[in-house]
Amino acid sequence: MKNVLIGSFLGAIIFFFWGFIYWSILPTGPMIFGKTSDEKPLAKQLKQSLPTAGTYYIPEPELMYSDEEEFTRRHQAGPVATIFIYPEGKPVMPARTFILGFLGFFASVLLMGFVLQMAAPVLKTYGSRVCLVLTAGMIGVALSDLGPPVWYWFPWSLWIGTAIFHITGWLLVSLVLARFVRA
């Protein structure tokens, strides 16, 4: 159990710092996020049209049930959009964000550590343990990162970028976790 905790803690630190490198130092963000032609009038219109924090979908999802033909027409004519908005604004990366982010990484890696501990008796080599962690991580990536572009028409660039981050993160974590958790 001690090795699972140590390996998971170190793995979470690695995932956390890999996130900083991937999203803040590498040019990932500018490569995957689109740019508006003029942000100020768009921001003003969004504040006026969407005054409450939340998630909005255009065309209105209720139309699917009340007027499917109109929903289909609007969906095909465009625009189709999912908007996550905080009209009142938010601080840029407060300490709470980093704490919750790290705790999320730790919880994920700890769960993976428990899975690895259960499988360790049959995984005799370091390479087999690395493969298990990486494969299990990639299952999570396939479910969480590749679904939104399929089901909600989200642009592929963000989700492929996120999937690359998660896969490379799990690769780095697997190299550490497999050293600590063994039979």
Residue pairs with C-beta under 8 A, 6 or more apart in sequence:
3 180
3 181
3 182
4 110
4 113
4 114
4 116
4 117
4 180
4 181
5 110
5 113
6 180
7 109
7 113
7 176
7 177
7 179
7 180
7 181
8 106
8 109
8 110
8 112
8 113
8 177
9 106
10 176
10 180
11 105
11 109
11 112
11 113
11 172
11 173
11 176
11 177
12 102
12 105
12 106
12 108
12 109
12 110
13 102
14 169
14 172
14 173
14 176
15 105
15 108
15 109
15 169
15 172
15 173
16 98
16 101
16 102
16 105
18 165
18 168
18 169
18 172
19 101
19 105
19 165
19 169
22 28
22 165
22 168
22 169
23 29
23 165
28 161
28 165
31 157
31 161
32 157
32 158
32 160
32 161
33 157
33 158
34 155
36 42
46 83
46 85
46 87
47 87
50 56
50 83
50 85
50 87
51 87
52 87
53 85
53 86
53 87
53 88
54 84
54 85
55 82
55 83
55 84
55 85
56 81
56 82
56 83
56 85
57 81
57 82
57 83
58 79
58 80
58 81
58 82
58 83
59 71
59 74
59 75
59 80
60 71
63 70
63 71
63 74
64 71
80 153
82 152
82 153
82 154
108 140
109 173
109 177
112 133
112 136
112 137
112 173
112 177
113 177
113 180
113 181
115 132
115 136
116 123
116 129
116 132
116 133
116 177
116 178
116 181
117 181
119 129
119 132
120 129
120 181
120 182
120 183
121 183
123 129
123 132
123 182
123 183
124 183
126 178
126 179
126 182
129 174
129 177
129 178
129 181
129 182
130 174
130 175
130 178
131 174
132 174
133 170
133 173
133 174
133 177
133 178
134 167
134 170
134 171
134 174
136 170
137 166
137 167
137 169
137 170
137 171
137 173
137 174
138 167
138 170
140 166
140 170
141 163
141 166
141 167
141 170
144 166
145 159
145 162
145 163
145 166
146 159
146 163
148 154
148 159
149 155
149 156
149 159
